[in-house]
Amino acid sequence: MTLDESLSEAIRKDYKTAPLEPNERVMLDYVAKITRNAKSVGKEDIEALRQAGFDDRAILQINLISSWFNFINRVADGLGVGRE
């Protein structure tokens, strides 16, 4: 979360080119992977998060928050929320 509107816009446009810290980029790579194909997440992804400085609790929180947003978005999409 940031109050920096230019950073927020850069992340929305393409987080891979946004001015982020290395550990933030690793975290967003993991979140993107969960969003696109959660079954493709492997031990190497968890290890990359650990190498970036995230402990097991933080990894669980990253997973839960990103999974929750994916779930809520799919519920809304399935009900046609926001399309009218």
N, C-alpha and C positions, 0 to 999 in steps of 0.2 A: 504494500500500500504506500502510496506517495501522494503528496500534494503538488508535486512538480508536474504541471500539465504537459509540458513538452516531453518529459520522460514517459508519461502515461500514453501520449500519442505515439511515441516511437515504439513502445511495447505493443500497442494495438496494431500498428502498421506491420512490424516484423521484429519480434523480440530478439531474433538472432543478430540483428544489426543495431539494436538499442544499446546505449551506453550503460551496461550492467556490470556488476562485479562477477567474477568467474563462478562463484558458488551460486549466484542467482541464475545464471545461464544454465548451469547443470540442473538446478531445480526445475526450471521451465522446460528444459529438454525432457525431463521425466514426466512432467505434467502433460506436455504435448503428446508424449508416447501413450500415456494412459488414455487420453482423449481419443486419439486416432485408432489405437488397437491395444487394449489393455493386456490381451493375451501375449503380446510380443515383449512385454516387460520380463526381464530376466535378472539373474544374480548380478550380472555386470552393471545393470542400471542402479541397483541398490548399492553396489560397491562404489560406483561413481559418486553417489550422494554422500556416502561415508567419507570418501577421499576429499570431497568438497567441504567437509566439516560438519555434516549433519549426523546427529546421533539417532538411535533407533526411535526415540520418542518423536523427534522432529520429522523423520521419514514417515512415520505413521500419520502425523498431523498433515503433512503435505499430501499424502495419499488420500486421507479421509476428506479433506477440504476439496481437493480437485475432483474426487469421485462424487461427492455430494453435489457440486455444481453441475457436473455432467448429468447426474440423475435428474436434478430439477429442470435443467434445460430440455431433456428428453421428455419429461412429463409435460412441460409447457408446449413443446413442439407437437406432441401427440394429441394434445387437446386443442391445438390451433390458437393458443394464447399469443396475442400480439400480432396476429396476421390481419386483423380487421382494421 
